[in-house]
Amino acid sequence: MPEAPRIVVLRLGHRPARDKRVTTHVCLTARAFGAERVLLSTHDVEIERSVRGVVAKFGGEFVVETGVPWRRVLREWPGTVVHLTMYGEHVDDVLPRIHGGDLLVVVGAEKMPRDVYERADFNVAVGNQPHSEVAALAVFLDRCLAGQGLRRPFPGPMRIVPSRRGKVVDKTL
Ligand SMILES: C[S@@+](CC[C@H](N)C(=O)[O-])C[C@H]1O[C@@H](n2cnc3c(N)ncnc32)[C@H](O)[C@@H]1O
């Protein structure tokens, strides 16, 4: 079985006054679906605090960093850069052309600068219709990891026990 790729998400254009909720959801979706880290171009301590709170409770090694020099990250990324955009090629046409290695997945909040399209190895559309960065990221990660992102264990002080009804949580807090 090939080793799962190291996946990092780069979130560009986050506006703290408008995008807090969606960016938090980008981070939680990245974590839940198999990415190991989110890099945010904008500095935002509230996002850091809320995502780290979830990690502290529900476990895993997920990291969020804000205020990163995103052009340098793009320039120096050693592996494949995927930019999620409705203008790109269909996700299922691109995935067979990605061959392992570190993966940087770029999602936007507002209009993306032209150089992101040019730097990306693949501009990938999850359907060629406008929708949401959260939906695009979830579908991309799930297909990229063939569903295995959702099967990873999250060792932590709170563990949700799947149940038919009700809410069952194992707590060691
Ligand atoms: C809600 S959109 C706003 C985009 C912005 N208005 C523009 O003109 O580029 C925010 C992000 O969602 C993602 N996105 C939206 N629809 C997508 C699609 N069909 N496929 C892939 N990514 C998509 C892209 O990463 C985009 O930068």
The ligand as a Gaussian input file, in Angstrom:
#p B3LYP/6-31G(d) Opt

LIG

0 1
 C      -16.548000      30.982000      -2.655000
 S      -15.203000      31.120000      -3.777000
 C      -15.035000      32.828000      -4.139000
 C      -14.169000      33.033000      -5.345000
 C      -14.074000      34.460000      -5.878000
 N      -15.324000      35.134000      -5.865000
 C      -13.446000      34.443000      -7.296000
 O      -13.964000      35.073000      -8.177000
 O      -12.420000      33.759000      -7.470000
 C      -13.874000      30.809000      -2.688000
 C      -13.052000      29.593000      -3.018000
 O      -13.873000      28.447000      -3.134000
 C      -13.232000      27.465000      -3.947000
 N      -14.203000      26.998000      -4.940000
 C      -15.439000      27.483000      -5.169000
 N      -16.049000      26.776000      -6.128000
 C      -15.190000      25.802000      -6.511000
 C      -15.242000      24.742000      -7.470000
 N      -16.317000      24.532000      -8.222000
 N      -14.174000      23.929000      -7.584000
 C      -13.075000      24.117000      -6.817000
 N      -12.967000      25.113000      -5.903000
 C      -14.000000      25.941000      -5.746000
 C      -12.001000      28.159000      -4.549000
 O      -10.841000      27.776000      -3.846000
 C      -12.309000      29.651000      -4.348000
 O      -11.139000      30.432000      -4.277000

